[in-house]
Amino acid sequence: MRLVPQTSPYIHKNVSVKRMMLDVIVALMPVTFFAMIVNGWSGIYVFLISIITMVFIELLVHMLIHWPKGMKIKELFSKEGFLKIKQNYTINNITAPVISALIYSLIMPAGCSPYVVLVGAVFGILIGKMVFGGLGSNIFNPAAVGRMFVGICFGSELNTAYTKVDVYAGATPLGFTKGNLSAIGNYSLWDLFIGNIPGCMGEVCILAILIGAVYLFARRSADLRACLGFFLSFAVVILFGCIGTYAKTKTGNIMEMWLYQLLSGGVIFGAVFMITDPVTSPTSKFGRVVFASIAGCITALIRVCGAYPEGTAFSILIVNMLAPCIDYFMRGKPNTYTWKQCLCLGVGIAFICVIVTASVMGGWF
């Protein structure tokens, strides 16, 4: 038996990395076009800055990592030098940063200051990916890294961008419900579904996200297990939060609160395009379910108990760190599901539900 060393993503079906990445780009087009049409130039320049920056940074660092031995800088401008650099540079080194740039742009609000977009794009691709060795070697989602960095450093800039989108509303839908799940804002569930709300460009139109999801999963270019694990675990935990809120306040409608939480923020976008990233996910089937379920639970905890109204990108970065640990514990085990594994996962989610319910009701007593 011959062992062939290779880097992630590890694909266990008859599909190439090139085709998988192109499918992700195609799946992102509905929500991307929606964001461009609705936001106009204030959204388009975010995409342009992000794509150009991430592709250029990846090319620059890739050249440094794979610089031919003995080659001088002036040789780069010759035909021979160009061909030497090109040997290790493939279409995947272009499509991968394009995907990261599109996702990063879609989890940013339109109208951000160009320098904020630029700083986040540079930090995301450089610190979130290239310092680990580039394509297939990163442990963090580059788009989430860039978004969280600018969110921490330039929070006021992002809040200003939100108000530019909808001056009357002034806040995103989740901003109304922070601290009180029963506080439904000025938006109907239909507004949340078609994107008639302020917020990050890629999270507002659920319809456009679902169109891309149908294509992505029909082409088998993303793991449906991870998507469902993230979304269902979040749905279960946040449902208990809504039940606890209703039990405490005796106001509102549990089902309406629950659907409002499911359709608000970046949960569905994160479930389709971020948690399914094969590079930063575990390699085993059950490992990916656990990975995604933990992320869904953390997202619900942040929404209910944390200081931020949204927690999708935070939770994904946290579970990215756990992916190697999950692979370690799953080593040598059959790549299938057992009732013991499912029972342990269910008990863990139930424990989180108890914590959320107790939190919204004001404590244990």
C-alpha positions in Angstrom: 0.0 0.0 0.0 1.3 3.4 -1.0 0.7 6.4 1.3 0.3 9.7 -0.5 0.8 12.8 1.6 -1.7 15.6 0.9 -3.4 18.5 2.6 -7.1 19.2 3.2 -9.8 19.5 2.0 -10.2 15.7 2.1 -12.9 14.7 -0.3 -14.4 11.2 -0.1 -16.5 11.2 -3.2 -15.9 11.5 -7.0 -15.5 15.3 -7.1 -12.4 17.5 -7.5 -11.5 20.4 -5.3 -11.6 22.6 -8.4 -15.3 21.7 -9.2 -16.3 21.9 -5.5 -14.9 25.5 -5.2 -16.5 26.6 -8.5 -19.8 25.2 -7.2 -19.5 27.2 -4.0 -18.9 30.4 -6.1 -22.0 29.6 -8.2 -24.1 28.9 -5.1 -23.0 32.3 -3.7 -24.2 34.2 -6.8 -27.9 34.6 -5.9 -27.2 36.2 -2.5 -24.3 38.2 -4.0 -26.4 39.6 -6.8 -29.2 40.4 -4.4 -26.7 42.3 -2.2 -25.3 44.3 -5.2 -28.7 45.2 -6.6 -30.2 46.2 -3.2 -27.2 48.2 -2.0 -25.8 49.5 -5.2 -22.3 50.9 -5.2 -22.1 50.9 -1.4 -22.2 47.1 -1.6 -20.3 46.6 -4.8 -17.1 48.3 -3.6 -17.1 46.0 -0.5 -16.9 43.0 -2.9 -14.3 44.6 -5.1 -12.0 45.6 -2.3 -12.3 42.2 -0.6 -11.7 40.1 -3.8 -8.8 42.1 -5.1 -7.1 42.2 -1.6 -7.5 38.5 -0.8 -6.5 37.3 -4.2 -3.4 39.6 -4.2 -2.3 38.7 -0.7 -2.7 35.0 -1.4 -0.6 35.3 -4.6 2.1 37.3 -2.8 2.4 35.0 0.2 2.2 31.9 -2.1 5.1 33.3 -4.1 7.2 33.7 -0.9 6.4 30.2 0.4 7.1 28.5 -2.9 9.9 30.7 -4.2 12.2 28.6 -6.3 15.6 28.0 -4.8 18.3 30.2 -6.2 15.9 32.4 -8.1 16.6 36.1 -8.0 13.8 38.8 -7.8 14.7 40.3 -11.2 14.1 36.8 -12.8 10.4 37.1 -11.8 9.9 39.5 -14.7 11.3 37.1 -17.2 9.3 34.4 -19.0 11.4 31.6 -17.3 10.9 33.1 -13.8 7.2 33.5 -14.4 6.8 29.8 -15.4 8.7 28.7 -12.3 6.3 30.6 -10.1 3.3 29.4 -12.1 4.2 25.7 -11.6 2.8 25.7 -8.0 0.0 28.2 -8.6 -3.3 26.7 -9.8 -6.8 27.8 -10.3 -7.5 26.7 -6.7 -5.3 29.5 -5.5 -7.6 31.9 -7.2 -11.0 30.4 -6.4 -10.3 29.8 -2.8 -9.5 33.5 -1.9 -12.5 34.5 -4.1 -14.8 32.4 -2.0 -13.3 33.8 1.2 -13.7 37.3 -0.1 -17.3 36.7 -1.1 -18.3 35.3 2.2 -16.4 38.0 4.1 -18.2 40.7 2.1 -21.6 39.0 2.7 -21.1 39.0 6.4 -20.3 42.8 6.4 -22.8 45.6 6.2 -23.0 47.7 3.0 -21.6 51.2 3.3 -18.6 50.3 5.4 -15.6 52.6 5.2 -13.2 51.2 2.5 -10.3 51.1 4.9 -12.3 48.9 7.3 -13.1 46.5 4.5 -9.4 46.5 3.5 -8.1 45.9 7.0 -10.5 43.0 7.6 -9.7 41.4 4.2 -5.9 41.6 4.8 -6.2 40.3 8.4 -8.5 37.5 7.4 -6.5 36.1 4.5 -3.1 36.7 6.1 -3.6 35.8 9.7 -6.6 33.5 9.2 -5.1 31.4 6.4 -1.6 32.2 4.9 0.3 32.1 8.2 -0.8 28.4 8.5 0.7 27.6 5.1 -2.0 28.6 2.6 -4.5 26.5 0.7 -5.8 23.5 2.8 -3.6 24.2 5.8 -5.6 26.8 7.7 -7.6 25.9 10.8 -9.7 29.0 10.9 -12.3 30.3 8.5 -10.6 33.3 6.9 -13.8 35.2 6.3 -14.9 34.8 10.0 -11.4 35.9 11.2 -11.5 39.1 9.2 -15.1 39.9 10.2 -14.5 39.4 13.9 -11.3 41.5 13.7 -13.0 44.5 12.3 -16.0 43.9 14.5 -13.8 44.2 17.6 -11.6 47.1 16.3 -14.1 49.1 14.3 -17.4 48.3 16.0 -18.7 51.9 15.8 -17.9 52.0 12.0 -20.0 48.9 11.4 -22.9 50.3 13.5 -22.9 53.5 11.5 -23.0 51.4 8.3 -26.1 49.6 9.5 -28.0 52.9 10.1 -27.1 54.0 6.6 -29.0 51.1 5.2 -32.2 51.9 7.1 -32.3 55.2 8.9 -35.9 54.7 10.1 -35.3 51.3 11.7 -31.9 52.2 12.9 -31.1 48.6 14.1 -30.9 45.1 12.8 -33.8 42.7 13.7 -31.6 41.0 16.3 -30.9 44.4 17.9 -34.6 44.5 19.0 -34.6 41.1 20.6 -31.3 41.4 22.5 -32.1 40.8 26.2 -35.8 40.0 25.4 -36.6 37.4 22.9 -40.3 38.5 22.9 -39.4 42.0 21.6 -40.2 41.5 17.9 -39.3 44.6 16.0 -40.7 46.5 13.0 -40.2 43.6 10.6 -42.6 40.8 9.7 -41.4 37.2 9.0 -42.0 37.8 5.3 -39.6 40.8 5.5 -37.0 38.6 7.0 -37.5 36.0 4.3 -37.2 38.3 1.3 -34.6 40.6 2.6 -36.6 43.8 3.4 -34.5 44.5 6.5 -31.2 46.1 7.4 -28.2 43.9 8.3 -25.1 42.3 6.8 -25.5 41.9 3.1 -25.6 38.1 3.0 -27.8 37.4 6.0 -30.9 39.5 5.1 -32.5 37.5 2.2 -33.2 33.9 3.2 -34.7 33.2 -0.2 -31.5 33.9 -2.0 -29.5 31.8 0.5 -31.8 28.8 0.0 -31.6 29.0 -3.8 -27.8 28.7 -3.5 -28.2 26.0 -0.9 -30.3 23.9 -3.2 -27.7 24.1 -5.9 -24.8 23.4 -3.5 -26.3 20.3 -1.9 -27.7 19.0 -5.2 -24.1 19.1 -6.6 -22.9 17.4 -3.4 -20.2 20.1 -3.0 -21.0 20.7 0.7 -21.8 18.4 3.6 -25.5 18.4 4.4 -24.8 16.8 7.8 -22.9 19.8 9.0 -25.5 22.2 7.8 -28.4 20.4 9.5 -26.3 19.8 12.6 -25.7 23.5 13.0 -29.2 24.7 12.2 -31.1 22.0 14.1 -29.0 22.3 17.3 -29.5 26.1 17.2 -33.2 25.7 16.5 -33.7 23.4 19.5 -31.7 25.5 22.0 -33.2 28.8 20.9 -36.7 27.2 21.1 -36.1 26.5 24.8 -35.0 30.1 25.2 -38.3 31.3 23.7 -40.2 29.0 25.9 -38.4 30.3 29.0 -39.0 33.9 27.8 -42.7 33.2 27.4 -42.9 31.5 30.8 -41.3 34.5 32.4 -43.0 37.4 30.7 -46.4 35.7 29.7 -46.2 37.9 26.5 -45.7 37.2 22.8 -46.1 34.0 20.8 -43.6 31.2 21.2 -43.7 30.1 17.6 -43.4 33.7 16.3 -40.4 34.4 18.6 -38.8 31.1 17.5 -39.2 31.8 13.7 -38.0 35.3 14.2 -34.8 34.0 15.7 -34.3 31.4 13.0 -34.8 33.9 10.2 -32.8 36.7 11.7 -29.0 37.2 11.6 -26.5 34.9 9.9 -27.6 31.5 11.1 -28.9 30.2 7.8 -26.0 31.8 5.8 -23.5 30.3 8.3 -25.2 26.9 8.2 -25.0 26.8 4.4 -21.7 28.5 3.5 -19.5 28.6 6.6 -19.9 25.6 8.8 -19.7 23.4 5.7 -16.1 24.5 4.9 -14.2 21.1 4.4 -10.8 22.6 5.3 -11.7 23.8 8.8 -14.1 20.9 9.6 -13.3 17.4 11.1 -12.9 14.6 8.6 -15.3 12.0 10.1 -19.0 11.9 9.5 -20.1 12.0 13.2 -17.2 14.4 13.9 -18.8 16.9 11.6 -22.2 16.5 13.2 -20.7 17.1 16.6 -18.6 20.0 15.3 -21.6 21.7 13.7 -23.9 21.0 16.7 -21.5 22.6 19.1 -21.4 25.7 16.9 -25.2 25.9 16.8 -25.4 25.6 20.6 -22.7 28.3 21.1 -24.5 30.6 18.7 -27.8 30.3 20.7 -25.9 30.8 23.9 -24.3 34.0 22.6 -27.7 35.3 21.4 -29.4 34.6 24.7 -26.7 35.0 27.3 -23.9 36.9 25.6 -23.2 40.6 25.1 -23.6 40.4 21.3 -27.0 40.0 19.5 -25.4 37.7 16.9 -22.9 34.8 17.4 -22.5 32.8 14.2 -19.0 33.9 13.2 -17.8 33.7 16.8 -19.1 30.2 17.3 -17.6 29.0 14.0 -14.1 30.3 15.1 -14.5 28.6 18.4 -15.3 25.2 16.9 -12.6 25.6 14.3 -10.2 25.3 17.3 -12.0 22.1 18.4 -11.8 20.4 15.0 -8.4 18.8 15.6 -9.5 17.5 19.0 -12.7 16.0 17.5 -10.5 14.2 14.9 -8.2 13.0 17.6 -11.0 11.4 19.6 -12.6 9.9 16.5 -9.3 8.3 15.3 -9.5 4.6 14.7 -13.2 4.5 15.0 -15.6 3.4 12.2 -16.8 6.3 10.1 -20.4 5.7 11.0 -22.9 6.6 13.7 -23.7 4.6 16.9 -26.6 5.0 19.3 -24.1 5.8 22.1 -22.6 8.7 20.1 -26.1 10.0 19.3 -27.2 9.7 22.9 -24.2 11.6 24.2 -24.8 14.4 21.7 -28.4 14.6 22.6 -27.6 14.8 26.3 -25.1 17.6 25.6 -27.7 19.6 23.7 -30.3 19.0 26.4 -27.9 20.3 29.0 -27.4 23.5 27.0 -31.2 23.8 26.7 -31.5 23.7 30.5 -28.8 26.5 30.8 -30.5 28.7 28.3 -34.0 28.3 29.8 -32.6 29.0 33.3 -30.8 32.1 32.0 -33.8 33.7 30.4 -36.0 33.0 33.4 -33.5 34.8 35.7 -31.8 31.9 37.4 -32.4 28.5 38.9 -34.8 29.6 41.6 
